[in-house]
Amino acid sequence: PPPPPSPVVIPPPIVDEGEDVVIDEYFQTKVRASVGSEVEVSFHVSWMSGGSVSGCLVEVNGTQCTTNSTGWAIYNASFGRVKAETYEVLNVLGDNIGDFVVNISTPVVIWDIVDLNLTVLSERVDVGATAVIDCSGAYRFDGARFNGTVAYNDTLTHGVVGQRNYVVSNITDMQFGLDVFDSNTVSVIFDSVDINLTIVEPRLDVGAEASLIWSGLYQYDHEPFYGEIEYSHALTSDVAQSVMFTVVNITDTKYGLKAFTSSSCECTWDRIEVTECGVDNSTVNVGEESIVWFKAVYANEDQVFDGESGVLMCNGTELEWSPVMERWERIVFSKVEGEKQYHVTGVEDLRYALSSFNSTEPVVVSFLVEPDEGGSEKAWSDLVGLAVIGVIVSGAVVASILYIQKRS
């Protein structure tokens, strides 16, 4: 029999494996970015023979993106926590593409947050003052000092009593442009001290010390204020006047506040002032009467000190108020000859309980002895009698002398 036919050998098909490509460039919009934001990480694909590869798929960290007409595949990266995340090309797919080669370093994006810590210089400040807040910050990823500025959720100055809570509302990162941050909250109380003044005696003698009572509260929480205060006027006065007391300064040993409000109270320093004095008849005979008189007012207001106000004393004796003459009077007389002086020696003030007074020059009254109408004639006759006796005695003496001479 004839030999069997030889088997036909069919050669394998020629497969075109395509041209290899290379990842030769990358670009990222940020090296460090805020957690949760987006960063473009772009990869450039070129043919090994040269020229950009468009329309191919580039797989980055498990996500595919397509190259554009210039060969760039743009990957929109984002990450939800602080980390240094790498982005690698895992595959390149497309028509006529063979194998791929990565000829770049691996891009890294640091996803970060700025940690801010707020502290206040004083937790309680004056109404109208500016709160001082110190802010320190660090990048959470590596603890490096934050380089930027912050803005707060509220103004640092307030003219109304109350508590304000401050937190950072936004930041400006001068180094990396981050805008995600974490901030604590601080509180500042804008406060003022409310001072209440009362006076024990609203009207005092000139020279006396005013007695004031004060109490203070912090307006925010009504807690008692135990600092020191300064009055608007000295507590004594050497002249008659009315003064409105208020507080002009405080020393707050607890919070250092200087803002305050204060009530006021009036204090009057006064005295009884004798304005006029006189006598109806400054010269009278012994045993006869005259009237000395005085007029007085409250010095501060020039109000008449009359019988309803109290009593004036003259040389230790109470004067009588004359409603008709509108003056204080005293009937004076003397049993002996001479001058007597009368002046105000005391006061009893029923209206304000004042004891201070001034006085004028004393009132002088002269008391004289009245001459006797028959006394001069009697004295003349006595003188004549004495003269006659003298003549008689002289004549007797002369006669005796002559007689003796004749006998001798």
C-alpha positions in Angstrom: 0.0 0.0 0.0 1.0 3.5 -0.6 2.6 5.4 2.4 0.4 7.7 4.5 0.5 11.4 3.7 2.8 13.6 5.8 1.0 15.9 8.4 0.5 19.5 7.5 2.4 21.9 9.9 0.6 25.2 10.4 2.9 27.9 11.8 1.6 30.0 14.8 0.1 33.4 14.0 2.4 36.3 14.3 1.2 38.4 17.3 1.9 42.1 17.3 2.8 42.8 21.0 2.7 46.5 20.5 5.2 49.2 21.5 6.3 49.7 25.0 5.6 53.0 26.8 7.4 54.8 29.6 6.1 57.0 32.5 8.6 59.7 32.2 7.1 62.7 34.1 4.8 63.5 36.9 3.4 66.7 38.4 1.5 67.3 41.6 -0.3 70.6 42.5 0.7 70.3 46.2 3.2 68.5 48.2 1.3 69.0 51.4 -2.4 69.5 51.4 -5.4 69.7 53.8 -7.0 66.4 54.7 -10.1 66.0 52.6 -9.1 68.4 49.9 -8.1 67.4 46.3 -4.6 67.4 44.8 -4.0 66.7 41.1 -1.3 64.1 40.6 -0.5 63.9 36.8 1.5 61.3 35.0 2.9 61.7 31.5 3.1 58.6 29.2 5.4 58.5 26.2 6.2 55.9 23.5 9.6 54.4 23.8 10.2 55.6 20.3 9.2 59.1 21.2 6.0 61.1 21.3 3.1 61.3 23.8 0.6 58.5 24.2 -3.0 59.8 24.1 -6.1 57.9 24.9 -4.5 55.1 27.0 -5.6 54.1 30.5 -3.3 54.7 33.4 -4.1 52.9 36.6 -3.0 54.8 39.7 -3.5 53.2 43.1 -6.3 51.1 41.6 -8.1 53.9 39.8 -8.0 54.3 36.0 -7.6 57.7 34.3 -7.2 58.5 30.6 -4.3 60.4 29.1 -5.2 63.6 27.2 -4.0 64.7 23.8 -0.7 65.7 25.3 -0.2 62.3 27.1 -1.0 63.4 30.6 -3.2 61.3 32.9 -4.6 63.4 35.7 -5.4 61.7 38.9 -7.5 63.6 41.5 -6.1 62.5 44.8 -7.8 63.0 48.2 -7.4 61.5 51.6 -9.4 61.7 54.8 -6.7 61.4 57.5 -3.2 62.7 58.3 -0.7 60.6 56.3 2.1 60.7 53.7 0.3 58.9 50.9 2.2 57.6 47.8 0.7 57.4 44.3 2.0 54.7 42.0 1.3 53.7 38.4 0.2 50.1 38.5 -0.6 49.5 34.8 -1.0 51.2 31.4 -3.5 49.8 28.9 -4.3 50.7 25.4 -4.2 49.8 21.7 -0.7 48.9 20.4 0.7 49.3 23.9 3.1 46.7 25.0 4.8 46.8 28.4 5.3 50.0 30.5 8.3 51.3 32.4 8.1 53.8 35.2 11.0 56.2 35.0 10.0 58.6 37.8 10.2 58.7 41.6 7.0 57.9 43.4 4.9 61.0 44.1 4.0 61.6 47.7 1.3 63.9 49.1 1.3 64.7 52.8 -2.2 65.1 54.0 -2.2 67.3 57.0 -4.2 69.3 59.6 -3.1 72.4 61.5 -3.6 72.0 65.3 -4.2 75.3 67.0 -4.1 76.0 70.8 -5.7 79.1 72.1 -5.0 80.7 75.5 -6.1 84.0 77.0 -4.0 86.4 79.0 -7.0 87.1 81.2 -10.3 85.4 81.4 -12.1 88.5 82.6 -11.4 91.9 81.1 -13.0 95.4 81.1 -16.0 96.2 79.1 -14.8 98.0 76.0 -11.3 96.6 76.3 -9.7 94.2 73.8 -9.3 90.6 74.8 -5.7 89.2 74.4 -5.7 85.7 72.9 -2.4 83.9 72.3 -2.5 81.3 69.5 0.1 78.6 68.9 -0.1 76.1 66.1 1.7 73.1 64.7 1.3 70.8 61.6 -0.1 67.5 62.9 1.9 65.4 60.5 5.4 66.3 61.8 4.8 68.8 64.7 6.5 71.6 62.8 5.5 75.1 63.9 2.6 76.5 62.0 3.5 79.5 59.8 0.5 81.7 59.2 -2.2 83.8 60.7 -5.6 83.1 62.2 -9.0 84.8 62.4 -11.5 84.4 65.2 -15.2 83.9 65.1 -16.0 87.1 67.0 -14.5 90.6 67.6 -12.1 90.9 70.5 -13.7 94.0 71.8 -17.2 94.3 73.3 -19.0 97.1 75.1 -21.6 95.0 76.8 -21.2 92.8 79.9 -21.2 89.1 79.0 -19.2 86.0 78.2 -17.8 85.5 74.7 -16.5 82.2 73.4 -13.7 82.4 70.9 -12.6 79.8 68.3 -10.5 80.1 65.2 -12.8 80.6 62.2 -10.2 80.4 59.4 -6.5 80.3 58.9 -4.0 81.6 56.3 -1.2 79.1 55.9 1.8 81.0 54.5 3.9 77.8 54.0 1.6 75.1 52.6 -1.7 76.8 52.0 -3.6 74.4 54.3 -7.1 75.5 55.4 -8.2 72.5 57.5 -7.5 73.0 61.2 -8.5 72.0 64.7 -8.9 74.6 67.4 -9.9 74.6 71.0 -12.4 77.2 72.4 -11.6 79.9 75.0 -13.9 82.1 76.9 -13.5 85.8 77.9 -15.8 87.6 80.2 -16.3 91.3 79.5 -17.2 92.8 82.9 -17.5 96.0 84.9 -17.7 96.7 88.7 -20.9 98.3 90.0 -20.2 100.5 93.0 -23.0 101.7 95.3 -22.4 104.6 97.6 -24.4 105.7 100.7 -23.6 108.4 103.2 -24.3 108.0 107.0 -24.9 111.7 107.7 -25.7 113.9 104.7 -25.0 117.2 106.6 -21.9 117.6 108.8 -20.1 120.3 110.7 -17.4 122.1 108.8 -14.2 120.2 109.5 -15.9 116.9 110.3 -15.1 113.7 108.3 -17.8 112.3 106.1 -18.8 108.7 106.7 -19.4 106.9 103.4 -20.4 103.2 103.0 -19.8 101.5 99.7 -20.4 98.0 98.3 -19.4 96.6 94.9 -20.5 93.8 92.7 -19.1 92.4 89.4 -21.9 93.0 86.9 -21.5 89.7 85.1 -22.1 87.3 88.0 -23.0 89.7 90.9 -20.2 88.3 93.0 -18.9 90.8 95.6 -16.1 93.1 94.8 -13.4 93.4 97.5 -10.9 95.8 96.0 -10.2 99.4 96.8 -11.9 102.6 95.6 -11.0 106.3 95.3 -13.5 109.0 96.0 -13.9 112.1 93.9 -13.4 114.4 96.9 -11.6 114.5 100.3 -13.7 113.3 103.2 -13.3 116.6 105.1 -13.9 120.2 104.2 -12.8 123.4 106.0 -15.4 125.5 104.3 -19.2 125.3 104.0 -20.1 123.6 100.8 -22.1 120.7 99.2 -20.1 118.0 97.4 -21.4 115.2 95.2 -19.4 112.1 96.0 -18.7 109.4 93.4 -15.9 106.9 92.7 -13.2 108.0 90.3 -10.9 104.9 90.4 -10.9 101.3 91.6 -8.2 98.8 92.3 -9.4 95.3 91.5 -7.2 92.7 93.3 -9.0 89.7 91.8 -9.3 90.4 88.1 -7.5 93.7 87.6 -10.6 95.4 86.2 -10.6 99.1 85.8 -14.1 99.6 84.3 -16.8 100.5 86.8 -20.0 102.4 87.3 -20.8 104.3 90.5 -23.8 105.8 92.2 -23.3 109.2 93.8 -24.4 110.8 97.1 -24.3 114.4 98.3 -22.6 115.6 101.4 -23.0 119.1 102.9 -20.5 120.6 105.2 -22.3 123.4 107.1 -22.2 125.7 110.2 -24.3 128.3 111.8 -23.0 131.7 110.8 -23.8 134.8 112.7 -24.2 137.5 110.1 -25.4 140.5 112.1 -25.4 141.7 115.7 -26.3 144.9 117.6 -27.9 146.5 120.6 -30.9 148.8 120.8 -29.1 151.1 123.3 -25.4 150.7 123.8 -25.3 153.1 126.8 -27.8 152.7 129.7 -27.9 153.5 133.4 -27.2 150.9 136.0 -30.4 148.9 136.6 -31.9 149.8 133.3 -32.5 147.3 130.4 -31.3 147.1 126.8 -31.7 144.5 124.1 -28.8 142.8 122.4 -29.6 140.9 119.2 -28.1 138.6 116.6 -29.0 137.2 113.2 -27.7 133.8 111.9 -28.0 131.6 108.9 -26.9 128.2 107.7 -23.7 129.1 105.9 -24.0 126.7 103.0 -27.4 127.8 101.7 -27.9 131.1 103.5 -31.0 129.8 105.1 -32.2 131.7 108.2 -31.5 130.0 111.5 -34.7 130.8 113.3 -36.7 129.6 116.3 -37.8 126.4 114.4 -34.1 125.6 113.6 -32.9 125.6 117.2 -31.4 127.9 119.8 -28.5 130.4 120.0 -26.6 130.9 123.2 -25.3 134.2 124.3 -22.7 134.2 127.1 -24.1 130.8 128.1 -27.8 132.0 128.1 -30.4 131.0 125.6 -31.5 133.8 123.3 -35.2 134.4 122.4 -36.3 134.3 118.8 -38.3 137.4 117.7 -40.6 136.5 114.8 -41.4 140.2 114.4 -37.9 141.4 114.2 -36.6 138.1 112.7 -33.7 138.0 115.1 -32.4 136.5 118.3 -32.7 138.8 121.3 -31.7 139.0 124.9 -32.7 141.6 127.5 -29.6 142.8 129.4 -29.1 144.9 132.5 -26.5 145.4 135.2 -26.5 146.5 138.9 -23.0 147.8 138.7 -21.3 150.4 136.6 -19.1 149.3 133.7 -18.9 147.8 130.2 -20.2 144.3 129.4 -19.6 142.3 126.2 -22.1 139.9 124.6 -21.4 137.3 121.9 -22.7 133.9 120.7 -21.2 131.1 122.7 -23.1 128.1 121.5 -25.8 126.7 119.3 -28.3 123.9 119.5 -29.3 122.9 116.0 -32.6 120.9 115.9 -32.7 120.7 112.1 -29.3 119.1 111.3 -27.6 118.6 114.7 -24.8 121.0 113.8 -22.5 122.3 116.5 -20.1 124.4 114.5 -20.6 128.1 114.4 -18.8 131.4 114.0 -19.4 134.6 115.7 -18.9 138.3 115.1 -17.2 140.9 117.3 -18.9 141.1 120.7 -21.7 143.5 121.3 -20.6 146.1 124.0 -23.1 147.7 126.4 -22.0 150.5 128.8 -23.8 150.7 132.2 -23.4 154.1 133.9 -24.4 155.5 137.3 -27.1 158.2 137.0 -26.0 161.5 138.7 -28.1 162.8 141.8 -29.8 166.2 141.0 -29.4 167.6 144.7 -26.0 166.3 145.2 -24.2 169.3 143.7 -25.9 172.0 145.9 -25.1 169.9 149.0 -21.5 169.6 148.0 -21.3 173.4 147.4 -22.7 174.2 150.9 -20.3 171.8 152.4 -17.5 173.6 150.7 -18.7 177.0 151.9 -19.0 175.7 155.5 -15.5 174.4 155.4 -14.2 177.7 154.1 -16.0 179.7 156.9 -14.6 177.3 159.5 -11.2 177.8 158.0 -11.5 181.6 158.2 -12.6 181.5 161.8 -9.8 179.2 162.8 -7.3 181.4 161.0 -8.6 184.5 162.7 -8.3 182.9 166.1 -4.7 181.9 165.4 -3.8 185.5 164.3 -5.5 187.0 167.5 -3.6 184.7 169.7 -0.3 185.6 168.1 -1.0 189.4 168.6 -2.0 188.9 172.2 1.2 187.1 173.0 3.2 189.8 171.3 1.6 192.6 173.4 2.3 190.9 176.7 5.8 190.5 175.8 
